[in-house]
Amino acid sequence: MRNTGGPRGPERIRPGLERILAACEMTRHPERAFRAVHIAGTNGKGSTACFTDAVLRRMLAEPIGLYTSPHLLMPEERIRVGGEKIPPDDFARSAGKATALSVCVADRVGEPLSYFEEMTWIACDWFRERKVPLAVMETGLGGRWDATNLCLPVVSVITNVGRDHAEWLGKSLKKIASEKAGILREDTPAVLGKLSPSARKVVLSVAKGKGSRVWEMDRELRWEECPEGRISFLLPGISLERIKVRMQGEFQRHNALLALAASWIVASSRGVTERNFARAARLALGEASWPGRYAPLPGKRNTGAWVDGAHNPAAAGALARELAKRRSGGRTERIVALWSMLVDKDIAGFLREIASVVDGVVAYPMEVDRAAKLPVLSAALRKEGIRYREAKNFADGWAIARRWAGKKGMTIVCGSLMAAADAYRFRGGRVG
């Protein structure tokens, strides 16, 4: 299977559905063999997909598919059935089929499949082979031209709309919202997270034109903090009281709420009782985890080391709010970020969000083609007036950051999911 950018940095984005559509037509439309909970958004897609998958698996006595991107360590992480990754041998076999299919697609439409399109086809073909009736599908980029947009949704979810991938989706929130609203379908329910007024206006207009029933966060959907860190979720027709959410961070409450809403829509269409849905929700949210999203790094030797894949200003702002809570709560003496980013991301915008909550930053260059070089990272830190130190690689940066944070301090690896992958790989963490 091709991946011209290396094992962690797939090739450039190529908009358009003609390639993936040709691939599906040549293979008897595997994307039509199942229905989908389709999830788009600037941030939170992966966590929302994880929560949704966990609830559906607890709720329904049938195999549930899950397709997410990107992966942290191995591509098999992207494709799961019943919570289990596609086995390596089966993935290798499917990848071989995808490579051959890509050649045929190039003959028909003039271009081979992109890496993401090959992965999407493999997921659909694997779900068909495993007789999956329902899958949770996360978009890779945008929505309208995303390869997953050939799926047949029972509910569409837009987690939020922020500025990212401007070169492909547009520079205004209205344009980006229009691209993400491209996943909405005729007479198919839609679940919306917190949207800015301009983005909300665009999405609601598209939903109205499609005849979609809409549930929005802070309108039909709400969550409330309870004692002992538990959360009550309020959905149309049902209240879920005092639920423990394993994943940490206020933003994960938002993601859990959207997942519950999408799952409740599925439950209502399947005749699942309120009692059974509530039980599934309680168990699922208490056990669901998504590596690399504001989580402690596993391992006894990693005390005080956390990982967050935040890679744009909106996600950095959410991370900063969580770090500020730790500082105000007296749970840490010093916070040091071990940080790197891709060169095409908003580096300055990211740093402005975290500047006030970190005591220092250790910058290092990731080993991928799109990674920002160390001089670029250092220049951005100087411009924002942030105390920093340089490291030649992740291992060097880890040693510097851990010493700087001290025994009672916190090291937060951030700036990219690829940086999160570096952390898991270096410290021997497992991705389930």
Secondary structure per residue as TSV (DSSP state, phi and psi in degrees):
chain	resnum	aa	ss	phi	psi
A	1	M	-	360.0	130.7
A	2	R	-	-72.6	148.0
A	3	N	-	-160.9	81.6
A	4	T	T	-66.6	-13.7
A	5	G	T	-95.9	6.8
A	6	G	-	98.5	175.9
A	7	P	S	-66.4	-19.7
A	8	R	S	-121.8	-2.0
A	9	G	S	-134.8	81.4
A	10	P	-	-57.5	164.0
A	11	E	-	-61.1	173.8
A	12	R	-	-60.6	154.7
A	13	I	-	-74.7	137.0
A	14	R	-	-128.9	100.6
A	15	P	-	-61.6	160.4
A	16	G	-	117.3	148.4
A	17	L	S	-106.4	-1.6
A	18	E	H	-64.3	-33.9
A	19	R	H	-71.6	-50.6
A	20	I	H	-67.9	-33.3
A	21	L	H	-65.1	-41.9
A	22	A	H	-62.4	-42.5
A	23	A	H	-61.2	-43.0
A	24	C	H	-69.2	-37.7
A	25	E	H	-63.8	-37.5
A	26	M	H	-71.6	-16.6
A	27	T	T	-122.9	31.0
A	28	R	T	60.3	39.0
A	29	H	-	49.2	70.1
A	30	P	G	-62.9	-26.8
A	31	E	G	-68.6	-14.1
A	32	R	G	-95.3	1.5
A	33	A	S	-82.0	-7.1
A	34	F	S	-148.8	164.2
A	35	R	E	-101.6	163.0
A	36	A	E	-135.0	148.8
A	37	V	E	-95.7	110.0
A	38	H	E	-101.0	126.2
A	39	I	E	-124.6	123.4
A	40	A	E	-123.9	169.6
A	41	G	-	147.5	160.1
A	42	T	S	-72.7	-44.5
A	43	N	S	-133.7	157.3
A	44	G	S	85.6	0.3
A	45	K	H	-61.6	-47.1
A	46	G	H	-63.3	-45.1
A	47	S	H	-64.5	-42.3
A	48	T	H	-62.3	-41.0
A	49	A	H	-64.2	-41.2
A	50	C	H	-61.7	-47.3
A	51	F	H	-60.1	-46.1
A	52	T	H	-61.2	-46.7
A	53	D	H	-58.1	-43.3
A	54	A	H	-63.9	-42.3
A	55	V	H	-66.7	-46.6
A	56	L	H	-62.9	-38.7
A	57	R	H	-66.0	-34.8
A	58	R	H	-75.0	-25.5
A	59	M	H	-92.4	-34.3
A	60	L	-	-115.1	139.7
A	61	A	S	-90.7	60.5
A	62	E	S	-156.1	157.3
A	63	P	-	-69.0	131.3
A	64	I	E	-110.1	130.7
A	65	G	E	-90.3	154.2
A	66	L	E	-142.4	125.1
A	67	Y	E	-126.1	119.8
A	68	T	-	-135.1	166.9
A	69	S	S	-159.2	156.2
A	70	P	-	-81.2	-179.2
A	71	H	-	-94.5	161.1
A	72	L	S	-89.1	-54.3
A	73	L	S	-115.8	-43.3
A	74	M	-	-134.8	142.8
A	75	P	G	-62.8	-23.8
A	76	E	G	-60.7	-21.7
A	77	E	G	-60.6	-25.4
A	78	R	G	-72.5	-24.8
A	79	I	E	-122.9	118.1
A	80	R	E	-137.0	150.0
A	81	V	E	-133.0	127.2
A	82	G	T	61.8	27.9
A	83	G	T	86.0	-6.6
A	84	E	E	-103.0	134.5
A	85	K	E	-63.7	150.8
A	86	I	-	-58.6	130.1
A	87	P	-	-59.8	144.6
A	88	P	H	-53.4	-41.7
A	89	D	H	-65.7	-40.4
A	90	D	H	-68.7	-37.1
A	91	F	H	-64.8	-43.2
A	92	A	H	-60.9	-42.1
A	93	R	H	-62.9	-45.2
A	94	S	H	-65.9	-37.7
A	95	A	H	-63.5	-38.4
A	96	G	H	-62.5	-41.6
A	97	K	H	-63.4	-39.7
A	98	A	H	-65.8	-38.3
A	99	T	H	-64.5	-44.7
A	100	A	H	-64.2	-41.5
A	101	L	H	-62.7	-37.9
A	102	S	H	-60.5	-36.9
A	103	V	H	-63.6	-42.3
A	104	C	H	-65.4	-38.4
A	105	V	H	-63.3	-41.8
A	106	A	H	-61.7	-38.0
A	107	D	H	-64.6	-34.2
A	108	R	H	-83.1	-46.3
A	109	V	H	-113.2	-2.4
A	110	G	S	94.3	-6.2
A	111	E	S	-142.1	143.0
A	112	P	-	-75.7	169.6
A	113	L	-	-64.6	145.3
A	114	S	-	-75.2	168.5
A	115	Y	H	-57.9	-46.3
A	116	F	H	-65.2	-37.4
A	117	E	H	-65.5	-40.2
A	118	E	H	-61.8	-43.7
A	119	M	H	-62.5	-41.1
A	120	T	H	-64.7	-42.4
A	121	W	H	-63.3	-43.5
A	122	I	H	-58.0	-43.9
A	123	A	H	-61.0	-48.3
A	124	C	H	-62.9	-42.2
A	125	D	H	-65.7	-38.8
A	126	W	H	-67.1	-41.0
A	127	F	H	-63.5	-39.7
A	128	R	H	-64.7	-43.8
A	129	E	H	-61.8	-37.8
A	130	R	T	-85.6	4.1
A	131	K	T	56.7	47.1
A	132	V	-	-79.0	122.3
A	133	P	S	-84.2	-22.5
A	134	L	E	-144.5	133.6
A	135	A	E	-134.7	148.4
A	136	V	E	-95.9	120.3
A	137	M	E	-118.6	120.1
A	138	E	E	-97.2	131.4
A	139	T	-	-67.5	155.3
A	140	G	S	-89.1	-42.7
A	141	L	S	-154.0	124.2
A	142	G	S	67.5	-122.2
A	143	G	S	-176.1	-53.7
A	144	R	T	-57.7	-45.8
A	145	W	T	-103.3	11.3
A	146	D	-	-73.9	144.0
A	147	A	G	-60.6	-29.0
A	148	T	G	-71.4	-10.2
A	149	N	G	-75.5	2.5
A	150	L	G	-84.7	-9.7
A	151	C	S	-70.0	165.5
A	152	L	E	-108.0	99.0
A	153	P	E	-82.2	147.0
A	154	V	E	-96.7	-19.8
A	155	V	E	-158.1	142.1
A	156	S	E	-113.4	138.8
A	157	V	E	-124.7	131.9
A	158	I	E	-120.3	109.9
A	159	T	-	-70.6	-42.9
A	160	N	-	-172.1	173.3
A	161	V	-	-134.5	114.5
A	162	G	-	-133.0	177.3
A	163	R	S	-87.3	108.8
A	164	D	-	-159.5	152.2
A	165	H	-	54.4	41.6
A	166	A	H	-59.3	-30.7
A	167	E	H	-66.1	-20.0
A	168	W	H	-109.7	-35.3
A	169	L	H	-102.3	-13.3
A	170	G	-	109.8	157.5
A	171	K	S	-89.8	-18.7
A	172	S	S	-98.3	151.8
A	173	L	H	-62.9	-32.3
A	174	K	H	-61.9	-44.8
A	175	K	H	-67.3	-43.4
A	176	I	H	-63.6	-41.4
A	177	A	H	-62.1	-38.3
A	178	S	H	-63.3	-39.7
A	179	E	H	-65.5	-43.9
A	180	K	H	-70.5	-34.2
A	181	A	G	-67.4	-9.0
A	182	G	G	-64.6	-11.7
A	183	I	G	-83.1	-12.5
A	184	L	-	-69.0	143.7
A	185	R	-	-125.2	159.7
A	186	E	T	-56.9	128.1
A	187	D	T	55.5	28.1
A	188	T	-	-112.2	127.8
A	189	P	-	-57.5	150.1
A	190	A	E	-128.6	140.0
A	191	V	E	-118.3	126.8
A	192	L	E	-120.9	136.0
A	193	G	-	-82.7	-161.3
A	194	K	-	-73.3	118.4
A	195	L	-	-118.4	146.0
A	196	S	-	-64.4	158.7
A	197	P	H	-54.6	-41.6
A	198	S	H	-69.0	-41.7
A	199	A	H	-68.1	-40.9
A	200	R	H	-60.6	-42.0
A	201	K	H	-60.3	-42.8
A	202	V	H	-65.4	-49.1
A	203	V	H	-65.0	-43.1
A	204	L	H	-64.9	-33.4
A	205	S	H	-65.6	-43.3
A	206	V	H	-64.6	-43.1
A	207	A	H	-61.8	-41.4
A	208	K	H	-62.1	-42.7
A	209	G	H	-64.2	-28.0
A	210	K	H	-88.6	-8.4
A	211	G	T	72.5	29.5
A	212	S	-	-88.4	130.3
A	213	R	-	-70.2	134.0
A	214	V	E	-119.4	132.9
A	215	W	E	-114.9	127.9
A	216	E	E	-117.4	145.8
A	217	M	B	-64.3	140.8
A	218	D	T	70.6	8.6
A	219	R	T	-125.3	-90.5
A	220	E	T	-73.1	-22.5
A	221	L	B	-118.0	132.0
A	222	R	E	-148.2	157.0
A	223	W	E	-134.2	151.3
A	224	E	E	-133.6	139.3
A	225	E	E	-73.9	137.5
A	226	C	-	-119.4	168.3
A	227	P	G	-58.5	156.4
A	228	E	G	63.1	26.9
A	229	G	G	73.4	11.7
A	230	R	-	-89.5	162.5
A	231	I	E	-127.9	139.4
A	232	S	E	-105.6	131.9
A	233	F	E	-111.3	130.4
A	234	L	E	-113.6	115.7
A	235	L	E	-121.4	160.6
A	236	P	T	-58.4	118.0
A	237	G	T	89.2	-4.0
A	238	I	E	-159.6	143.7
A	239	S	E	-120.6	134.5
A	240	L	E	-113.9	110.4
A	241	E	E	-96.1	139.6
A	242	R	E	49.7	60.1
A	243	I	E	-99.0	138.1
A	244	K	-	-87.6	125.4
A	245	V	-	-105.6	118.0
A	246	R	S	-65.7	-43.8
A	247	M	S	-69.4	137.8
A	248	Q	-	-95.9	156.2
A	249	G	S	107.9	139.8
A	250	E	H	-60.4	-36.9
A	251	F	H	-62.8	-26.0
A	252	Q	H	-73.0	-23.9
A	253	R	H	-65.6	-41.2
A	254	H	H	-60.9	-48.1
A	255	N	H	-62.3	-39.8
A	256	A	H	-64.0	-39.7
A	257	L	H	-62.1	-44.5
A	258	L	H	-63.7	-40.1
A	259	A	H	-63.9	-41.9
A	260	L	H	-63.8	-40.3
A	261	A	H	-62.8	-47.0
A	262	A	H	-62.4	-41.4
A	263	S	H	-68.2	-36.0
A	264	W	H	-66.1	-36.0
A	265	I	H	-63.8	-43.1
A	266	V	H	-63.3	-44.1
A	267	A	H	-58.8	-43.6
A	268	S	H	-63.9	-34.5
A	269	S	H	-77.8	-17.8
A	270	R	H	-103.3	1.4
A	271	G	T	74.1	22.5
A	272	V	-	-72.5	133.1
A	273	T	-	-72.2	158.3
A	274	E	H	-58.8	-40.1
A	275	R	H	-63.0	-45.7
A	276	N	H	-68.1	-36.3
A	277	F	H	-66.1	-44.0
A	278	A	H	-61.6	-41.2
A	279	R	H	-63.5	-44.9
A	280	A	H	-61.8	-42.3
A	281	A	H	-63.3	-44.4
A	282	R	H	-62.6	-44.7
A	283	L	H	-68.2	-42.9
A	284	A	H	-66.5	-47.5
A	285	L	H	-68.6	-25.8
A	286	G	H	-77.4	-15.7
A	287	E	H	-118.7	-17.5
A	288	A	-	-67.7	137.0
A	289	S	-	-143.0	150.8
A	290	W	-	-137.0	101.8
A	291	P	T	-55.8	143.1
A	292	G	T	86.9	3.4
A	293	R	S	-117.4	95.9
A	294	Y	S	38.1	69.6
A	295	A	E	-138.8	147.5
A	296	P	E	-66.2	141.3
A	297	L	-	-71.0	125.7
A	298	P	S	-62.4	153.6
A	299	G	S	117.4	138.3
A	300	K	G	-62.4	-28.9
A	301	R	G	-85.7	0.8
A	302	N	G	-107.0	21.7
A	303	T	T	-56.2	128.6
A	304	G	T	87.5	0.5
A	305	A	E	-105.1	124.8
A	306	W	E	-121.9	162.5
A	307	V	E	-133.5	135.7
A	308	D	-	-145.6	127.6
A	309	G	-	-82.6	15.7
A	310	A	-	-51.0	131.4
A	311	H	-	-137.8	6.7
A	312	N	S	-142.4	167.9
A	313	P	H	-58.3	-38.8
A	314	A	H	-62.7	-45.5
A	315	A	H	-68.2	-36.3
A	316	A	H	-63.8	-36.8
A	317	G	H	-63.6	-41.2
A	318	A	H	-64.4	-41.5
A	319	L	H	-62.6	-44.0
A	320	A	H	-59.9	-38.6
A	321	R	H	-64.9	-37.7
A	322	E	H	-69.5	-40.5
A	323	L	H	-65.0	-37.2
A	324	A	H	-63.5	-36.6
A	325	K	H	-64.4	-41.5
A	326	R	H	-63.0	-41.1
A	327	R	H	-67.6	-45.8
A	328	S	H	-68.2	-27.7
A	329	G	T	-83.5	-0.3
A	330	G	T	70.8	21.9
A	331	R	S	-86.4	-6.7
A	332	T	-	-153.2	146.3
A	333	E	S	-88.0	-34.6
A	334	R	-	-147.5	140.7
A	335	I	E	-120.0	120.5
A	336	V	E	-121.1	128.0
A	337	A	E	-93.4	130.3
A	338	L	E	-98.7	111.1
A	339	W	E	-134.3	141.0
A	340	S	-	-154.5	160.5
A	341	M	-	-147.4	164.1
A	342	L	B	-78.5	146.9
A	343	V	T	-68.2	-23.6
A	344	D	T	-91.3	10.1
A	345	K	S	-95.9	168.2
A	346	D	-	-81.3	82.4
A	347	I	H	-64.1	-46.9
A	348	A	H	-63.3	-42.2
A	349	G	H	-62.7	-39.6
A	350	F	H	-61.6	-48.1
A	351	L	H	-64.9	-36.3
A	352	R	H	-61.5	-32.9
A	353	E	H	-71.6	-38.1
A	354	I	H	-97.4	-6.6
A	355	A	T	-55.5	-39.4
A	356	S	T	-82.3	-8.2
A	357	V	T	-116.0	-3.1
A	358	V	-	-112.6	147.0
A	359	D	S	-84.8	-16.3
A	360	G	E	-179.1	165.6
A	361	V	E	-131.2	134.1
A	362	V	E	-104.9	115.5
A	363	A	E	-96.1	138.4
A	364	Y	-	-143.7	153.0
A	365	P	-	-89.9	127.8
A	366	M	-	-74.1	156.0
A	367	E	S	-95.3	58.6
A	368	V	S	-137.0	157.2
A	369	D	T	-60.7	-36.9
A	370	R	T	-85.3	0.7
A	371	A	B	-69.9	142.7
A	372	A	-	-69.2	139.2
A	373	K	-	-73.0	156.8
A	374	L	H	-57.1	-42.5
A	375	P	H	-59.2	-34.1
A	376	V	H	-67.7	-44.5
A	377	L	H	-63.4	-44.7
A	378	S	H	-65.4	-39.9
A	379	A	H	-62.8	-39.7
A	380	A	H	-65.3	-39.4
A	381	L	H	-65.9	-41.7
A	382	R	H	-62.5	-42.7
A	383	K	H	-62.2	-35.3
A	384	E	H	-86.4	-2.4
A	385	G	T	70.6	32.4
A	386	I	-	-98.9	132.5
A	387	R	-	-62.8	134.2
A	388	Y	E	-151.1	162.3
A	389	R	E	-135.0	153.0
A	390	E	E	-101.6	148.5
A	391	A	-	-134.6	146.3
A	392	K	S	-78.9	-22.7
A	393	N	S	-161.1	-178.2
A	394	F	H	-63.7	-44.9
A	395	A	H	-59.7	-43.4
A	396	D	H	-62.9	-44.3
A	397	G	H	-64.1	-37.5
A	398	W	H	-60.1	-47.5
A	399	A	H	-62.0	-43.3
A	400	I	H	-66.2	-46.4
A	401	A	H	-64.7	-40.6
A	402	R	H	-67.1	-39.7
A	403	R	H	-66.1	-42.1
A	404	W	H	-65.6	-41.4
A	405	A	H	-68.4	-35.0
A	406	G	-	82.4	171.4
A	407	K	T	-63.1	-32.2
A	408	K	T	-102.2	9.5
A	409	G	S	-96.8	-179.2
A	410	M	E	-123.4	132.9
A	411	T	E	-106.2	124.7
A	412	I	E	-117.3	115.5
A	413	V	E	-83.3	125.3
A	414	C	E	-156.0	176.1
A	415	G	S	109.5	-22.0
A	416	S	-	-171.6	149.5
A	417	L	H	-65.8	-23.7
A	418	M	H	-71.2	-31.9
A	419	A	H	-68.3	-39.8
A	420	A	H	-60.2	-41.3
A	421	A	H	-62.5	-39.2
A	422	D	H	-57.4	-41.5
A	423	A	H	-64.7	-47.3
A	424	Y	H	-63.4	-41.1
A	425	R	H	-66.9	-45.0
A	426	F	H	-66.8	-40.5
A	427	R	H	-95.1	6.6
A	428	G	T	74.9	21.1
A	429	G	-	-70.8	147.5
A	430	R	-	-100.6	142.5
A	431	V	-	-107.0	117.3
A	432	G	-	-64.5	360.0
